[in-house]
Amino acid sequence: MKRLLLISAIFMAAATGVFAKGGLTIGQRLGDQDTIVIRMANGAKMTLLLQNKEQLKAFQHYSLDSLMRKLNLYVQQVDSLEQTKTDMNSKEMTVTFNASDSSGNDAQEEITITVQDSGKQSGQKTKERHEIRINKTFKIDVEVEEDGDDTNVHVNVPDRAERDSTRAAYREEHYKSTRFNFDVDLGLNNFVNSDLNNMVDLKPLGSRYVGLNLHLNSQIGGRKSPFYLVSGLEFSFNNYMFDDNVIVEDIENYTYFHTSPDIDYDKSKLTHSAINVPLMPMLKFKRENGKDGFQIGAGGFVGYGLGSHAKLKYDQDGKTQKDKIRDNYNLSDFQYGLEGVIGYGDVDLFVKYNMNDLFKDNRGPQTQVISFGLRLLN
């Protein structure tokens, strides 16, 4: 029985950290019940008592196959542990499991169990306390009470606030002042300070901006400081989709925008990409629960163009034609400007202003670009 109880404690601990796909949850199967009775083949039974529905919800989405594979790894250690405890007549024993798969690769899961015995005498109840820790960031207290063939298990599962607090403490212990993160900018482009205002209208939804950013966040002033310095690499993709049948052409090293009278274009756009290096001071504040709160930052960037092309889509002789014309269209090779971010929680907004002219001097109309939108995966 002791071996079964210890394995059951491990089972509950591992279940807390494993996710599954599909199926009914325990809460859906049991409704408002807060007691789970498990009857064994030999007539023994185990009763799992939960304090509220929140604890039931904590046991959702578990993969029984994954749990059983882990248990098979632990059984031999449990036998060895109990034999050692019996030989030493100990009232307390502690074991740590490092789970690994069949190939020997470390699964990076550590489960520590401490068992304390009390009142083990004939005719009395047997009580055990199991303290189970997973990866040093999650703890479950399990109290097991044996009375003859009846076994009661009391599980104390920490609520979300306690789990968040524990994780925050773990991050605090493993503090790093500089971290990489990947985020994506999705937004729109527009021309500003432009000679094109009387000639070209952009289609808003077609003039998209996409940025793929590998940012290096350096915290300045210690782990409690809200001041960060953001650098790294940004890959930007600018699309300018023209309205009113306007097309762009490079004629004798000068870029012209004009309306085509002969063809009705379904799509006409200019696209260019660049790689940028930002440098942006930021203030990031945390909420009381440790999650991201308000943040704001502003700085500059420099970059270099990678490539450009025009794309035309139109109907000709009853067939849809798509032309992709690769050309530099006299776009500026080097670019520089200002960018800023403001947000709260998981919602961040960005704005990016190119201070350089879109086209080289005397090689095209004078215009600058502003991009704005949402920053995701921050």
Secondary structure, 3 states (H helix, E strand, C coil): CHHHHHHHHHHHHHHHCCCCCCCCCHHHHHCCCCEEEEECCCCCEEEEECCCHHHHHCCCCCCHHHHHHHHHHHHHHHHHHHHHHHHHCCCEEEEEEEEECCCCCEEEEEEEEEEEEECCCCCCCEEEEEEEEECCCEEEEEEEEEECCEEEEEEECCCHHHHHHHHHHHHHHCCCCEEEEEEEEEEEEEEECCCCCCCCCECCCCCEEEEEEEEEEEECCCCCCCEEEEEEEEEEEEEEEECCCEEEEECCCCEEEEECCCCCEEEEEEEEEEEEEEEEEEEEEECCCCCEEEEEEEEEEEEEEEEEEEEEEEEECCEEEEEEEECCCCECCEEEEEEEEEEECCEEEEEEEECCCCECCCCCCCCEEEEEEEEECC
